[in-house]
């Protein structure tokens, strides 16, 4: 993928992928089932113990993967999630079929007895490249409280080590609420110890079971963004339903995508090596460049397919735009009025509509819908005042 300067914010070029998000998403997240052995308090899917007999069957699932592949190169990454994707007996075959179709396949399983080393090896051999696991507390009490099952915290740490040993790229996901925000430093310690390639931090959207949890205040959200920016020296950070992190990074001198050479820095910049070439003191985590995640958000670079074939702009934005196989996933993403509206920041209301960052941030459309009932409304959890609104 090629980088290109597309526009400027506050006088600096903002680089983005030369990747037409009107034509194809960067991620397709597919809820292959809602069955799951856990009972997580923040579950978007409100997962259940048994599979729904109306889920896409194997033939329909293969057809949908073939449909996704017609987006063409660069094809989207397909993340198989749930519920727990390991509840599907045909999961290995789905990974193999998607891989053969030219798709990059990733997995987001639950940590249950189904997540074994043997299962991971089989999925790796079928072509899966990455696995994401959830870590929602720095202690067993907090994480197991989230998951609703005792012992999941220790099992998650063990599973994360196995994921890396087997050869997968490991991503750790954390949903931040008022109940666990003070444990973020402890969670970060595990992220670093487990050598996760990416820490994906979710800001709670009050939907599904998560509607019963306490969200952060807008001021607390900004503090979390500040802290994430600081710790991104040492770990790659991605935020979900917090596109204002991209705004924060840009405000504080981060260059979202440029590498060290493009910034006039030595090639070893961001590696922890000192300018004179000597290594840092023992025990010092490697320092990274400050980078924001790609400028994708609900319906713009991301789409979600439910277990019954429902097509949504995102998992936290339950605006039904059609069902596969009655409609094409590709056609829905490219042409459905809801997707088109979500990709047009000039249609956003309130401060998001007049903000100079609206095309690289735009706010969480899912949170605007959950809190305000308007997917094009302003981000409820942003404290930034656009330049045009300052007196």
NUTI-226948 format. One record per residue (C-alpha): residue in one letter; residue number from 1; x, y, z. Coordinates in nm, 2 decimals. Example, Ala and Ser with C-alpha at 12.3 -4.5 7.8 and 13.67 -1.06 7.14 Angstrom:
<atoms>
{res=a n=1 c1=1.23 c2=-0.45 c3=0.78}
{res=s n=2 c1=1.37 c2=-0.11 c3=0.71}
</atoms>
This chain:
<atoms>
{res=x n=1 c1=0.00 c2=0.00 c3=0.00}
{res=x n=2 c1=0.13 c2=0.34 c3=-0.10}
{res=x n=3 c1=0.13 c2=0.65 c3=0.12}
{res=x n=4 c1=0.02 c2=0.99 c3=-0.01}
{res=x n=5 c1=-0.04 c2=1.34 c3=0.13}
{res=x n=6 c1=-0.40 c2=1.41 c3=0.09}
{res=x n=7 c1=-0.47 c2=1.74 c3=0.28}
{res=x n=8 c1=-0.34 c2=1.94 c3=0.57}
{res=x n=9 c1=-0.46 c2=2.00 c3=0.92}
{res=x n=10 c1=-0.33 c2=2.31 c3=1.10}
{res=x n=11 c1=-0.07 c2=2.36 c3=0.82}
{res=x n=12 c1=0.08 c2=2.01 c3=0.82}
{res=x n=13 c1=0.02 c2=1.74 c3=0.57}
{res=x n=14 c1=-0.19 c2=1.45 c3=0.69}
{res=x n=15 c1=-0.09 c2=1.13 c3=0.52}
{res=x n=16 c1=-0.34 c2=0.85 c3=0.44}
{res=x n=17 c1=-0.34 c2=0.53 c3=0.25}
{res=x n=18 c1=-0.39 c2=0.55 c3=-0.12}
{res=x n=19 c1=-0.68 c2=0.32 c3=-0.06}
{res=x n=20 c1=-1.02 c2=0.43 c3=-0.18}
{res=x n=21 c1=-1.24 c2=0.37 c3=0.12}
{res=x n=22 c1=-1.55 c2=0.44 c3=-0.10}
{res=x n=23 c1=-1.46 c2=0.13 c3=-0.30}
{res=x n=24 c1=-1.35 c2=-0.12 c3=-0.04}
{res=x n=25 c1=-1.32 c2=-0.15 c3=0.34}
{res=x n=26 c1=-1.00 c2=-0.21 c3=0.52}
{res=x n=27 c1=-1.17 c2=-0.46 c3=0.76}
{res=x n=28 c1=-1.47 c2=-0.69 c3=0.73}
{res=x n=29 c1=-1.56 c2=-0.82 c3=1.07}
{res=x n=30 c1=-1.78 c2=-1.13 c3=1.05}
{res=x n=31 c1=-1.98 c2=-1.26 c3=1.35}
{res=x n=32 c1=-1.98 c2=-1.62 c3=1.24}
{res=x n=33 c1=-2.19 c2=-1.72 c3=1.54}
{res=x n=34 c1=-2.33 c2=-1.58 c3=1.86}
{res=x n=35 c1=-2.27 c2=-1.90 c3=2.06}
{res=x n=36 c1=-2.02 c2=-1.85 c3=2.34}
{res=x n=37 c1=-1.92 c2=-2.01 c3=2.66}
{res=x n=38 c1=-1.87 c2=-1.67 c3=2.83}
{res=x n=39 c1=-2.13 c2=-1.42 c3=2.96}
{res=x n=40 c1=-1.94 c2=-1.09 c3=2.92}
{res=x n=41 c1=-2.10 c2=-0.79 c3=3.08}
{res=x n=42 c1=-2.02 c2=-0.56 c3=2.79}
{res=x n=43 c1=-2.10 c2=-0.81 c3=2.51}
{res=x n=44 c1=-2.22 c2=-0.62 c3=2.20}
{res=x n=45 c1=-2.38 c2=-0.94 c3=2.06}
{res=x n=46 c1=-2.56 c2=-1.04 c3=2.38}
{res=x n=47 c1=-2.42 c2=-1.39 c3=2.31}
{res=x n=48 c1=-2.60 c2=-1.71 c3=2.40}
{res=x n=49 c1=-2.49 c2=-2.06 c3=2.47}
{res=x n=50 c1=-2.63 c2=-2.24 c3=2.17}
{res=x n=51 c1=-2.58 c2=-2.17 c3=1.80}
{res=x n=52 c1=-2.87 c2=-2.03 c3=1.60}
{res=x n=53 c1=-2.99 c2=-2.28 c3=1.33}
{res=x n=54 c1=-3.04 c2=-1.99 c3=1.09}
{res=x n=55 c1=-2.68 c2=-1.89 c3=1.09}
{res=x n=56 c1=-2.51 c2=-1.88 c3=0.75}
{res=x n=57 c1=-2.43 c2=-2.24 c3=0.67}
{res=x n=58 c1=-2.10 c2=-2.36 c3=0.53}
{res=x n=59 c1=-2.20 c2=-2.31 c3=0.16}
{res=x n=60 c1=-2.34 c2=-1.97 c3=0.23}
{res=x n=61 c1=-2.04 c2=-1.87 c3=0.43}
{res=x n=62 c1=-1.81 c2=-1.98 c3=0.15}
{res=x n=63 c1=-2.02 c2=-1.78 c3=-0.10}
{res=x n=64 c1=-1.99 c2=-1.47 c3=0.12}
{res=x n=65 c1=-1.61 c2=-1.50 c3=0.14}
{res=x n=66 c1=-1.61 c2=-1.52 c3=-0.24}
{res=x n=67 c1=-1.82 c2=-1.21 c3=-0.25}
{res=x n=68 c1=-1.59 c2=-1.02 c3=-0.02}
{res=x n=69 c1=-1.29 c2=-1.13 c3=-0.24}
{res=x n=70 c1=-1.45 c2=-0.95 c3=-0.53}
{res=x n=71 c1=-1.36 c2=-0.62 c3=-0.37}
{res=x n=72 c1=-1.04 c2=-0.68 c3=-0.54}
{res=x n=73 c1=-0.68 c2=-0.60 c3=-0.43}
{res=x n=74 c1=-0.59 c2=-0.48 c3=-0.19}
{res=x n=75 c1=-0.86 c2=-0.71 c3=-0.04}
{res=x n=76 c1=-1.00 c2=-0.65 c3=0.31}
{res=x n=77 c1=-0.88 c2=-0.83 c3=0.62}
{res=x n=78 c1=-1.16 c2=-1.06 c3=0.74}
{res=x n=79 c1=-1.18 c2=-1.10 c3=1.11}
{res=x n=80 c1=-1.39 c2=-1.40 c3=1.23}
{res=x n=81 c1=-1.55 c2=-1.31 c3=1.56}
{res=x n=82 c1=-1.86 c2=-1.39 c3=1.76}
{res=x n=83 c1=-1.97 c2=-1.50 c3=2.01}
{res=x n=84 c1=-1.69 c2=-1.75 c3=1.99}
{res=x n=85 c1=-1.59 c2=-1.85 c3=1.63}
{res=x n=86 c1=-1.45 c2=-2.18 c3=1.77}
{res=x n=87 c1=-1.81 c2=-2.28 c3=1.84}
{res=x n=88 c1=-1.84 c2=-2.35 c3=1.46}
{res=x n=89 c1=-1.72 c2=-2.69 c3=1.36}
{res=x n=90 c1=-1.64 c2=-2.56 c3=1.01}
{res=x n=91 c1=-1.41 c2=-2.28 c3=1.12}
{res=x n=92 c1=-1.09 c2=-2.43 c3=0.98}
{res=x n=93 c1=-1.26 c2=-2.47 c3=0.65}
{res=x n=94 c1=-1.38 c2=-2.11 c3=0.65}
{res=x n=95 c1=-1.03 c2=-1.99 c3=0.71}
{res=x n=96 c1=-0.89 c2=-2.21 c3=0.44}
{res=x n=97 c1=-1.16 c2=-2.10 c3=0.19}
{res=x n=98 c1=-1.10 c2=-1.73 c3=0.26}
{res=x n=99 c1=-0.73 c2=-1.78 c3=0.23}
{res=x n=100 c1=-0.77 c2=-1.95 c3=-0.10}
{res=x n=101 c1=-0.98 c2=-1.66 c3=-0.22}
{res=x n=102 c1=-0.70 c2=-1.42 c3=-0.15}
{res=x n=103 c1=-0.83 c2=-1.28 c3=0.18}
{res=x n=104 c1=-0.62 c2=-1.21 c3=0.49}
{res=x n=105 c1=-0.79 c2=-1.41 c3=0.76}
{res=x n=106 c1=-0.78 c2=-1.32 c3=1.14}
{res=x n=107 c1=-0.95 c2=-1.46 c3=1.44}
{res=x n=108 c1=-1.10 c2=-1.31 c3=1.76}
{res=x n=109 c1=-1.19 c2=-1.62 c3=1.97}
{res=x n=110 c1=-1.31 c2=-1.63 c3=2.33}
{res=x n=111 c1=-1.09 c2=-1.79 c3=2.59}
{res=x n=112 c1=-1.27 c2=-2.11 c3=2.67}
{res=x n=113 c1=-1.16 c2=-2.48 c3=2.67}
{res=x n=114 c1=-1.21 c2=-2.47 c3=2.29}
{res=x n=115 c1=-0.91 c2=-2.25 c3=2.25}
{res=x n=116 c1=-0.64 c2=-2.52 c3=2.25}
{res=x n=117 c1=-0.29 c2=-2.53 c3=2.11}
{res=x n=118 c1=-0.40 c2=-2.80 c3=1.86}
{res=x n=119 c1=-0.69 c2=-2.58 c3=1.74}
{res=x n=120 c1=-0.46 c2=-2.28 c3=1.69}
{res=x n=121 c1=-0.21 c2=-2.49 c3=1.49}
{res=x n=122 c1=-0.49 c2=-2.62 c3=1.27}
{res=x n=123 c1=-0.61 c2=-2.26 c3=1.21}
{res=x n=124 c1=-0.26 c2=-2.14 c3=1.14}
{res=x n=125 c1=-0.20 c2=-2.41 c3=0.89}
{res=x n=126 c1=-0.53 c2=-2.32 c3=0.72}
{res=x n=127 c1=-0.40 c2=-1.97 c3=0.66}
{res=x n=128 c1=-0.50 c2=-1.75 c3=0.96}
{res=x n=129 c1=-0.23 c2=-1.49 c3=1.04}
{res=x n=130 c1=-0.35 c2=-1.30 c3=1.35}
{res=x n=131 c1=-0.54 c2=-1.37 c3=1.67}
{res=x n=132 c1=-0.69 c2=-1.11 c3=1.90}
{res=x n=133 c1=-0.77 c2=-1.18 c3=2.27}
{res=x n=134 c1=-0.95 c2=-0.96 c3=2.52}
{res=x n=135 c1=-0.79 c2=-0.84 c3=2.84}
{res=x n=136 c1=-1.02 c2=-0.62 c3=3.03}
{res=x n=137 c1=-0.86 c2=-0.60 c3=3.36}
{res=x n=138 c1=-0.52 c2=-0.58 c3=3.53}
{res=x n=139 c1=-0.64 c2=-0.83 c3=3.79}
{res=x n=140 c1=-0.83 c2=-1.16 c3=3.78}
{res=x n=141 c1=-1.11 c2=-1.01 c3=3.98}
{res=x n=142 c1=-1.18 c2=-0.73 c3=3.72}
{res=x n=143 c1=-1.12 c2=-0.94 c3=3.41}
{res=x n=144 c1=-1.32 c2=-1.24 c3=3.53}
{res=x n=145 c1=-1.59 c2=-1.01 c3=3.65}
{res=x n=146 c1=-1.61 c2=-0.88 c3=3.29}
{res=x n=147 c1=-1.62 c2=-1.23 c3=3.14}
{res=x n=148 c1=-1.86 c2=-1.38 c3=3.39}
{res=x n=149 c1=-1.65 c2=-1.69 c3=3.44}
{res=x n=150 c1=-1.38 c2=-1.75 c3=3.71}
{res=x n=151 c1=-1.03 c2=-1.84 c3=3.59}
{res=x n=152 c1=-1.05 c2=-1.66 c3=3.25}
{res=x n=153 c1=-0.79 c2=-1.41 c3=3.34}
{res=x n=154 c1=-0.51 c2=-1.67 c3=3.40}
{res=x n=155 c1=-0.63 c2=-1.87 c3=3.10}
{res=x n=156 c1=-0.61 c2=-1.55 c3=2.88}
{res=x n=157 c1=-0.25 c2=-1.49 c3=2.97}
{res=x n=158 c1=-0.16 c2=-1.85 c3=2.90}
{res=x n=159 c1=-0.36 c2=-1.84 c3=2.57}
{res=x n=160 c1=-0.17 c2=-1.52 c3=2.46}
{res=x n=161 c1=0.16 c2=-1.69 c3=2.51}
{res=x n=162 c1=0.04 c2=-2.00 c3=2.31}
{res=x n=163 c1=-0.08 c2=-1.77 c3=2.03}
{res=x n=164 c1=0.26 c2=-1.62 c3=1.99}
{res=x n=165 c1=0.44 c2=-1.95 c3=2.03}
{res=x n=166 c1=0.23 c2=-2.10 c3=1.75}
{res=x n=167 c1=0.33 c2=-1.82 c3=1.53}
{res=x n=168 c1=0.03 c2=-1.58 c3=1.51}
{res=x n=169 c1=0.05 c2=-1.21 c3=1.53}
{res=x n=170 c1=-0.11 c2=-1.13 c3=1.87}
{res=x n=171 c1=-0.34 c2=-0.84 c3=1.93}
{res=x n=172 c1=-0.49 c2=-0.76 c3=2.28}
{res=x n=173 c1=-0.82 c2=-0.58 c3=2.31}
{res=x n=174 c1=-0.93 c2=-0.38 c3=2.61}
{res=x n=175 c1=-1.27 c2=-0.22 c3=2.66}
{res=x n=176 c1=-1.24 c2=0.08 c3=2.88}
{res=x n=177 c1=-1.52 c2=0.17 c3=3.13}
{res=x n=178 c1=-1.54 c2=0.37 c3=3.45}
{res=x n=179 c1=-1.49 c2=0.04 c3=3.63}
{res=x n=180 c1=-1.15 c2=-0.06 c3=3.49}
{res=x n=181 c1=-0.99 c2=0.26 c3=3.37}
{res=x n=182 c1=-0.76 c2=0.28 c3=3.67}
{res=x n=183 c1=-0.62 c2=-0.06 c3=3.58}
{res=x n=184 c1=-0.49 c2=0.05 c3=3.24}
{res=x n=185 c1=-0.13 c2=0.07 c3=3.36}
{res=x n=186 c1=-0.15 c2=-0.28 c3=3.49}
{res=x n=187 c1=-0.30 c2=-0.40 c3=3.16}
{res=x n=188 c1=-0.03 c2=-0.23 c3=2.97}
{res=x n=189 c1=0.23 c2=-0.42 c3=3.17}
{res=x n=190 c1=0.08 c2=-0.75 c3=3.05}
{res=x n=191 c1=0.06 c2=-0.61 c3=2.69}
{res=x n=192 c1=0.43 c2=-0.55 c3=2.70}
{res=x n=193 c1=0.52 c2=-0.87 c3=2.88}
{res=x n=194 c1=0.32 c2=-1.07 c3=2.62}
{res=x n=195 c1=0.48 c2=-0.89 c3=2.34}
{res=x n=196 c1=0.16 c2=-0.81 c3=2.17}
{res=x n=197 c1=0.20 c2=-0.65 c3=1.82}
{res=x n=198 c1=-0.10 c2=-0.42 c3=1.88}
{res=x n=199 c1=-0.31 c2=-0.30 c3=2.17}
{res=x n=200 c1=-0.66 c2=-0.22 c3=2.06}
{res=x n=201 c1=-0.84 c2=0.00 c3=2.31}
{res=x n=202 c1=-1.22 c2=0.02 c3=2.28}
{res=x n=203 c1=-1.41 c2=0.30 c3=2.44}
{res=x n=204 c1=-1.74 c2=0.17 c3=2.56}
{res=x n=205 c1=-2.04 c2=0.22 c3=2.34}
{res=x n=206 c1=-2.36 c2=0.18 c3=2.55}
{res=x n=207 c1=-2.52 c2=-0.09 c3=2.34}
{res=x n=208 c1=-2.60 c2=-0.46 c3=2.39}
{res=x n=209 c1=-2.51 c2=-0.57 c3=2.75}
{res=x n=210 c1=-2.27 c2=-0.27 c3=2.76}
{res=x n=211 c1=-2.57 c2=-0.04 c3=2.81}
{res=x n=212 c1=-2.56 c2=-0.14 c3=3.17}
{res=x n=213 c1=-2.20 c2=-0.03 c3=3.23}
{res=x n=214 c1=-2.07 c2=0.31 c3=3.33}
{res=x n=215 c1=-1.90 c2=0.50 c3=3.06}
{res=x n=216 c1=-1.62 c2=0.75 c3=3.11}
{res=x n=217 c1=-1.70 c2=1.12 c3=3.12}
{res=x n=218 c1=-1.58 c2=1.33 c3=2.82}
{res=x n=219 c1=-1.30 c2=1.48 c3=3.03}
{res=x n=220 c1=-1.19 c2=1.13 c3=3.14}
{res=x n=221 c1=-1.19 c2=1.02 c3=2.78}
{res=x n=222 c1=-0.95 c2=1.30 c3=2.69}
{res=x n=223 c1=-0.73 c2=1.19 c3=2.98}
{res=x n=224 c1=-0.73 c2=0.84 c3=2.85}
{res=x n=225 c1=-0.63 c2=0.97 c3=2.50}
{res=x n=226 c1=-0.35 c2=1.17 c3=2.66}
{res=x n=227 c1=-0.22 c2=0.86 c3=2.84}
{res=x n=228 c1=-0.25 c2=0.64 c3=2.54}
{res=x n=229 c1=-0.05 c2=0.89 c3=2.34}
{res=x n=230 c1=0.22 c2=0.88 c3=2.61}
{res=x n=231 c1=0.25 c2=0.50 c3=2.63}
{res=x n=232 c1=0.24 c2=0.47 c3=2.25}
{res=x n=233 c1=0.61 c2=0.53 c3=2.28}
{res=x n=234 c1=0.63 c2=0.16 c3=2.37}
{res=x n=235 c1=0.34 c2=-0.02 c3=2.21}
{res=x n=236 c1=0.14 c2=0.02 c3=1.89}
{res=x n=237 c1=-0.20 c2=0.16 c3=1.98}
{res=x n=238 c1=-0.52 c2=0.13 c3=1.79}
{res=x n=239 c1=-0.85 c2=0.27 c3=1.92}
{res=x n=240 c1=-1.19 c2=0.14 c3=1.84}
{res=x n=241 c1=-1.49 c2=0.38 c3=1.87}
{res=x n=242 c1=-1.25 c2=0.65 c3=1.96}
{res=x n=243 c1=-1.14 c2=0.82 c3=1.64}
{res=x n=244 c1=-1.07 c2=1.13 c3=1.84}
{res=x n=245 c1=-0.74 c2=0.96 c3=1.94}
{res=x n=246 c1=-0.63 c2=1.04 c3=1.58}
{res=x n=247 c1=-0.72 c2=1.40 c3=1.64}
{res=x n=248 c1=-0.52 c2=1.40 c3=1.97}
{res=x n=249 c1=-0.21 c2=1.25 c3=1.80}
{res=x n=250 c1=-0.23 c2=1.51 c3=1.52}
{res=x n=251 c1=-0.27 c2=1.79 c3=1.77}
{res=x n=252 c1=0.05 c2=1.68 c3=1.95}
{res=x n=253 c1=0.28 c2=1.65 c3=1.66}
{res=x n=254 c1=0.22 c2=1.29 c3=1.56}
{res=x n=255 c1=0.24 c2=1.20 c3=1.19}
{res=x n=256 c1=-0.02 c2=0.93 c3=1.14}
{res=x n=257 c1=0.16 c2=0.72 c3=0.88}
{res=x n=258 c1=0.50 c2=0.86 c3=0.79}
{res=x n=259 c1=0.80 c2=0.65 c3=0.87}
{res=x n=260 c1=1.13 c2=0.78 c3=1.01}
{res=x n=261 c1=1.29 c2=0.86 c3=0.68}
{res=x n=262 c1=0.99 c2=1.07 c3=0.57}
{res=x n=263 c1=1.03 c2=1.27 c3=0.89}
{res=x n=264 c1=1.40 c2=1.33 c3=0.84}
{res=x n=265 c1=1.49 c2=1.10 c3=1.13}
{res=x n=266 c1=1.75 c2=0.83 c3=1.12}
{res=x n=267 c1=1.65 c2=0.48 c3=1.02}
{res=x n=268 c1=1.68 c2=0.36 c3=1.38}
{res=x n=269 c1=1.43 c2=0.62 c3=1.51}
{res=x n=270 c1=1.16 c2=0.46 c3=1.72}
{res=x n=271 c1=1.37 c2=0.15 c3=1.80}
{res=x n=272 c1=1.50 c2=0.26 c3=2.13}
{res=x n=273 c1=1.86 c2=0.30 c3=2.00}
{res=x n=274 c1=2.03 c2=0.62 c3=2.10}
{res=x n=275 c1=2.14 c2=0.88 c3=1.85}
{res=x n=276 c1=2.50 c2=0.77 c3=1.90}
{res=x n=277 c1=2.40 c2=0.42 c3=1.81}
{res=x n=278 c1=2.44 c2=0.28 c3=2.16}
{res=x n=279 c1=2.16 c2=0.07 c3=2.31}
{res=x n=280 c1=1.93 c2=0.21 c3=2.58}
{res=x n=281 c1=1.97 c2=0.10 c3=2.94}
{res=x n=282 c1=1.87 c2=-0.26 c3=3.02}
{res=x n=283 c1=1.50 c2=-0.29 c3=3.08}
{res=x n=284 c1=1.40 c2=0.02 c3=2.89}
{res=x n=285 c1=1.11 c2=-0.06 c3=2.66}
{res=x n=286 c1=1.18 c2=0.03 c3=2.29}
{res=x n=287 c1=1.05 c2=0.37 c3=2.20}
{res=x n=288 c1=0.81 c2=0.40 c3=1.90}
{res=x n=289 c1=0.71 c2=0.68 c3=1.68}
{res=x n=290 c1=0.38 c2=0.85 c3=1.77}
{res=x n=291 c1=0.14 c2=0.74 c3=1.51}
{res=x n=292 c1=-0.24 c2=0.75 c3=1.49}
{res=x n=293 c1=-0.44 c2=0.46 c3=1.35}
{res=x n=294 c1=-0.57 c2=0.47 c3=1.00}
{res=x n=295 c1=-0.86 c2=0.71 c3=0.94}
{res=x n=296 c1=-1.12 c2=0.44 c3=0.93}
{res=x n=297 c1=-1.44 c2=0.44 c3=1.13}
{res=x n=298 c1=-1.79 c2=0.30 c3=1.12}
{res=x n=299 c1=-1.89 c2=0.24 c3=0.76}
{res=x n=300 c1=-1.58 c2=0.40 c3=0.63}
{res=x n=301 c1=-1.31 c2=0.14 c3=0.59}
{res=x n=302 c1=-1.50 c2=-0.10 c3=0.83}
{res=x n=303 c1=-1.81 c2=-0.31 c3=0.79}
{res=x n=304 c1=-1.97 c2=-0.58 c3=0.99}
{res=x n=305 c1=-2.17 c2=-0.89 c3=0.90}
{res=x n=306 c1=-2.39 c2=-1.06 c3=1.16}
{res=x n=307 c1=-2.44 c2=-1.43 c3=1.22}
{res=x n=308 c1=-2.76 c2=-1.44 c3=1.01}
{res=x n=309 c1=-2.60 c2=-1.25 c3=0.73}
{res=x n=310 c1=-2.71 c2=-0.90 c3=0.84}
{res=x n=311 c1=-2.49 c2=-0.63 c3=0.70}
{res=x n=312 c1=-2.41 c2=-0.33 c3=0.93}
{res=x n=313 c1=-2.17 c2=-0.04 c3=0.91}
{res=x n=314 c1=-2.00 c2=-0.16 c3=1.23}
{res=x n=315 c1=-2.06 c2=-0.41 c3=1.51}
{res=x n=316 c1=-2.16 c2=-0.13 c3=1.75}
{res=x n=317 c1=-2.38 c2=0.05 c3=1.50}
{res=x n=318 c1=-2.69 c2=-0.17 c3=1.45}
{res=x n=319 c1=-2.83 c2=-0.01 c3=1.14}
{res=x n=320 c1=-2.94 c2=-0.29 c3=0.91}
{res=x n=321 c1=-2.84 c2=-0.23 c3=0.55}
{res=x n=322 c1=-2.94 c2=-0.57 c3=0.40}
{res=x n=323 c1=-2.87 c2=-0.94 c3=0.44}
{res=x n=324 c1=-2.64 c2=-1.18 c3=0.26}
{res=x n=325 c1=-2.71 c2=-1.38 c3=0.04}
{res=x n=326 c1=-3.01 c2=-1.17 c3=-0.06}
{res=x n=327 c1=-2.78 c2=-0.88 c3=-0.13}
{res=x n=328 c1=-2.41 c2=-0.85 c3=-0.20}
{res=x n=329 c1=-2.17 c2=-0.74 c3=0.07}
{res=x n=330 c1=-1.97 c2=-0.55 c3=-0.19}
{res=x n=331 c1=-2.27 c2=-0.37 c3=-0.34}
{res=x n=332 c1=-2.40 c2=-0.28 c3=0.01}
{res=x n=333 c1=-2.07 c2=-0.13 c3=0.12}
{res=x n=334 c1=-2.03 c2=0.07 c3=-0.20}
{res=x n=335 c1=-2.39 c2=0.19 c3=-0.27}
{res=x n=336 c1=-2.61 c2=0.17 c3=0.04}
{res=x n=337 c1=-2.73 c2=0.52 c3=0.15}
{res=x n=338 c1=-2.63 c2=0.46 c3=0.51}
{res=x n=339 c1=-2.27 c2=0.37 c3=0.42}
{res=x n=340 c1=-2.26 c2=0.67 c3=0.18}
{res=x n=341 c1=-2.38 c2=0.91 c3=0.45}
{res=x n=342 c1=-2.13 c2=0.78 c3=0.71}
{res=x n=343 c1=-1.85 c2=0.84 c3=0.46}
{res=x n=344 c1=-1.95 c2=1.20 c3=0.41}
{res=x n=345 c1=-1.83 c2=1.41 c3=0.71}
{res=x n=346 c1=-2.00 c2=1.72 c3=0.57}
{res=x n=347 c1=-2.33 c2=1.55 c3=0.67}
{res=x n=348 c1=-2.23 c2=1.52 c3=1.04}
{res=x n=349 c1=-2.41 c2=1.74 c3=1.28}
{res=x n=350 c1=-2.30 c2=1.95 c3=1.58}
{res=x n=351 c1=-1.94 c2=2.02 c3=1.64}
{res=x n=352 c1=-1.83 c2=1.72 c3=1.43}
{res=x n=353 c1=-1.98 c2=1.88 c3=1.12}
{res=x n=354 c1=-1.77 c2=2.20 c3=1.16}
{res=x n=355 c1=-1.46 c2=2.05 c3=1.31}
{res=x n=356 c1=-1.13 c2=2.08 c3=1.11}
{res=x n=357 c1=-1.06 c2=1.72 c3=1.20}
{res=x n=358 c1=-1.39 c2=1.58 c3=1.08}
{res=x n=359 c1=-1.24 c2=1.40 c3=0.78}
{res=x n=360 c1=-0.96 c2=1.22 c3=0.98}
{res=x n=361 c1=-1.17 c2=1.17 c3=1.30}
{res=x n=362 c1=-1.54 c2=1.24 c3=1.26}
{res=x n=363 c1=-1.63 c2=1.10 c3=1.60}
{res=x n=364 c1=-1.78 c2=0.76 c3=1.68}
{res=x n=365 c1=-2.09 c2=0.72 c3=1.47}
{res=x n=366 c1=-2.19 c2=0.43 c3=1.69}
{res=x n=367 c1=-2.18 c2=0.63 c3=2.01}
{res=x n=368 c1=-2.37 c2=0.92 c3=1.85}
{res=x n=369 c1=-2.64 c2=0.67 c3=1.76}
{res=x n=370 c1=-2.64 c2=0.49 c3=2.10}
{res=x n=371 c1=-2.65 c2=0.81 c3=2.30}
{res=x n=372 c1=-2.83 c2=1.06 c3=2.08}
{res=x n=373 c1=-3.02 c2=0.83 c3=1.84}
{res=x n=374 c1=-2.86 c2=1.00 c3=1.54}
{res=x n=375 c1=-2.57 c2=0.82 c3=1.36}
{res=x n=376 c1=-2.47 c2=1.15 c3=1.20}
{res=x n=377 c1=-2.49 c2=1.34 c3=1.53}
{res=x n=378 c1=-2.19 c2=1.49 c3=1.72}
{res=x n=379 c1=-1.95 c2=1.27 c3=1.92}
{res=x n=380 c1=-2.09 c2=1.28 c3=2.28}
{res=x n=381 c1=-1.75 c2=1.21 c3=2.44}
{res=x n=382 c1=-1.53 c2=1.47 c3=2.27}
{res=x n=383 c1=-1.42 c2=1.79 c3=2.46}
{res=x n=384 c1=-1.24 c2=1.95 c3=2.16}
{res=x n=385 c1=-1.38 c2=2.28 c3=2.05}
{res=x n=386 c1=-1.33 c2=2.34 c3=1.67}
{res=x n=387 c1=-1.15 c2=2.65 c3=1.57}
{res=x n=388 c1=-1.46 c2=2.79 c3=1.41}
{res=x n=389 c1=-1.65 c2=2.77 c3=1.74}
{res=x n=390 c1=-1.39 c2=2.95 c3=1.95}
{res=x n=391 c1=-1.46 c2=3.31 c3=2.06}
</atoms>
